[in-house]
Amino acid sequence: MAYVYTCGGCGRQYTVYEEGEYICDCGTRYRYPAVMESKARYAEVGPVLMDSSSHSFKRARHSRRSFHHRHVGAAECPMAKASLLCAILSIPFFGILAPPALIFGFAARLMIANPRYRYTGDGMAVAGIIVATLSLAAWSVWFISLF
């Protein structure tokens, strides 16, 4: 029996054909069909929502290996790349690009932390923030020393 499931976390609709545990892209886990409370038989009702710990709509597999699912098929965050690029370019250009690098870096960290976006590149974002902060501080000290 096929069942069309609308995820409560993201609103996407999926068609489920066989019983088991499933995981949506947003991380919401559910079991289809739902287990009746008093008996070990399956009821003809919709799925029961479970915890949200993974990030792809597929049949949940129980394995002993533990790895972070976000990095499977994930792309690097473009804002993290922009943060690092602006931070590096702020060194020769008198720190003018340091504020955009800081903004891009913090925005990238927020996007990477959000499970809805499947981005990697937290190290690039942190490096952009650090280099931009150092560049801004160095150019500020140099500019103040002129007076």
C-alpha positions as CSV (number, residue, x, y, z in Angstrom):
1,M,0.0,0.0,0.0
2,A,1.4,3.4,-1.0
3,Y,1.1,6.3,1.4
4,V,1.8,10.0,0.6
5,Y,3.5,11.6,3.6
6,T,3.8,15.3,4.1
7,C,6.7,16.1,6.4
8,G,5.8,18.3,9.3
9,G,9.3,19.8,9.4
10,C,9.7,21.0,5.9
11,G,6.4,20.5,4.1
12,R,7.7,18.2,1.4
13,Q,5.6,15.3,0.2
14,Y,7.0,11.8,-0.3
15,T,5.5,8.5,-1.4
16,V,6.3,5.6,0.8
17,Y,5.7,2.0,-0.5
18,E,7.1,-0.3,2.1
19,E,7.2,-0.4,5.9
20,G,10.1,0.8,7.9
21,E,11.8,3.8,9.3
22,Y,12.3,6.8,7.0
23,I,14.2,10.1,7.2
24,C,13.2,13.3,5.4
25,D,15.8,15.8,4.0
26,C,15.1,18.2,6.9
27,G,16.0,15.4,9.4
28,T,12.5,14.4,10.6
29,R,12.4,10.6,11.2
30,Y,9.2,8.6,11.1
31,R,8.1,5.0,11.0
32,Y,5.6,3.7,8.4
33,P,3.1,2.1,9.1
34,A,2.7,3.2,12.7
35,V,2.8,0.5,15.3
36,M,-0.4,0.0,17.4
37,E,0.1,0.9,21.0
38,S,-1.2,-2.3,22.7
39,K,-0.2,-4.9,20.1
40,A,2.8,-5.6,18.0
41,R,0.8,-5.5,14.7
42,Y,0.8,-2.6,12.3
43,A,-2.1,-0.3,12.0
44,E,-3.4,1.2,8.7
45,V,-2.6,4.7,9.8
46,G,0.0,7.3,8.9
47,P,3.6,7.4,10.1
48,V,4.7,8.2,13.7
49,L,7.2,11.0,14.0
50,M,10.5,10.2,15.7
51,D,13.6,12.2,16.6
52,S,15.4,14.2,13.9
53,S,19.0,13.1,13.7
54,S,19.8,12.5,10.0
55,H,19.5,14.5,6.7
56,S,18.3,12.5,3.8
57,F,14.9,10.9,2.8
58,K,15.7,7.3,2.7
59,R,15.0,4.1,4.5
60,A,16.9,4.3,7.8
61,R,19.6,1.7,8.1
62,H,20.8,0.5,11.4
63,S,24.6,0.2,11.3
64,R,27.3,0.3,13.9
65,R,29.3,2.8,12.0
66,S,28.8,6.4,13.2
67,F,29.4,9.2,10.8
68,H,27.9,12.6,10.2
69,H,25.3,12.4,7.5
70,R,25.6,16.1,6.5
71,H,28.8,15.5,4.6
72,V,27.3,12.9,2.3
73,G,26.5,14.8,-1.0
74,A,26.9,18.2,0.6
75,A,28.5,21.2,-1.1
76,E,30.8,23.8,0.3
77,C,29.0,27.0,1.4
78,P,29.5,29.8,-1.1
79,M,29.4,32.4,1.7
80,A,32.3,30.7,3.4
81,K,34.3,30.9,0.2
82,A,33.4,34.6,-0.2
83,S,34.4,35.2,3.4
84,L,37.8,33.7,3.0
85,L,38.4,35.5,-0.3
86,C,37.4,38.9,1.1
87,A,39.5,38.3,4.2
88,I,42.6,37.5,2.1
89,L,42.0,40.4,-0.2
90,S,41.5,42.8,2.8
91,I,45.2,42.4,3.7
92,P,46.7,44.3,0.6
93,F,43.6,46.6,0.3
94,F,43.9,48.4,3.6
95,G,41.3,46.3,5.4
96,I,38.4,47.7,3.3
97,L,37.1,44.2,2.6
98,A,37.3,43.0,6.2
99,P,33.8,44.0,7.2
100,P,32.1,42.1,4.3
101,A,34.4,39.2,5.1
102,L,33.1,39.2,8.7
103,I,29.5,39.4,7.6
104,F,29.9,36.6,5.1
105,G,31.8,34.5,7.7
106,F,29.1,34.8,10.4
107,A,26.3,34.3,7.8
108,A,28.1,31.2,6.5
109,R,28.4,29.7,10.0
110,L,24.7,30.2,10.5
111,M,23.9,28.5,7.2
112,I,26.3,25.6,7.9
113,A,24.8,25.1,11.4
114,N,21.2,24.9,9.9
115,P,20.3,21.3,9.0
116,R,18.0,22.5,6.2
117,Y,21.0,23.6,4.2
118,R,23.4,20.8,3.6
119,Y,26.6,22.8,3.5
120,T,30.2,22.1,4.6
121,G,33.0,24.6,4.9
122,D,32.9,25.7,8.5
123,G,36.7,25.8,8.6
124,M,36.7,28.3,5.7
125,A,34.2,30.5,7.4
126,V,36.2,30.5,10.7
127,A,39.4,31.2,8.8
128,G,37.7,34.1,7.0
129,I,36.5,35.5,10.3
130,I,40.0,35.2,11.9
131,V,41.9,36.6,8.9
132,A,39.4,39.5,8.6
133,T,39.6,40.3,12.3
134,L,43.5,40.3,12.2
135,S,43.6,42.3,9.0
136,L,41.1,44.9,10.4
137,A,43.0,45.1,13.7
138,A,46.4,45.5,12.0
139,W,45.3,48.2,9.5
140,S,43.5,50.0,12.4
141,V,46.6,50.0,14.5
142,W,48.7,51.3,11.5
143,F,46.1,54.0,10.7
144,I,46.0,55.2,14.3
145,S,49.8,55.3,14.5
146,L,49.9,57.8,11.7
147,F,48.3,60.5,13.9
